[in-house]
Amino acid sequence: MLLEGKCAVVYGAGGAIGAAVAKSFAAEGAHVALAGRSLERLEQVMAEIVQDGGRAEVAPVDAHDEQDVADHLHRLLAGTGRLDVSFNAVGLSYVIGEPLIEARVDDFATSVQAAMRTHFVTATAAGRQMASAGRLWARLDSNQGPRDYEPAFARASWESRE
């Protein structure tokens, strides 16, 4: 199995994409930490993973809050001793509330900023933990720029400095 003995955290694990990713990680042998704001939905996903023979745990986490994410990772590492994968599937939580063609740019920017914030918060927190453990870490995305090798958004990546 590809992720046997690894620990993966999935933020937004209560949503459709996050749940699917978490189940895939578990099917590949990872211990999966399901993080999100909807505890009831996270527990449903955990039950499905466990029913299929996987290992998972649940934690309510606000992935927009730096301290909440850092505290969660601290607790996770205290229990598992490692963090190998961090995946953020948190959706847009700010609703503009009107058709896009009638929206103000500031309202649109608010939703984009919230989405970028959660990805930055979770990626940097995980990166710090992985770097301190000497593990190779990189954030990969599927957003393509003008050419296949140019990402559309700036992204942070770290490598262990051994």
Secondary structure, 3 states (H helix, E strand, C coil): CCCCCCEEEEECCCCHHHHHHHHHHHHCCCEEEEEECCHHHHHHHHHHHHHCCCEEEEEECCCCCHHHHHHHHHHHHHHHCCCCEEEECCCCCCCCCCCHHHCCHHHHHHHHHHHHHHHHHHHHHHHHHHHHCCCCEECCCCCECCCCCCECCCCCEECCCC
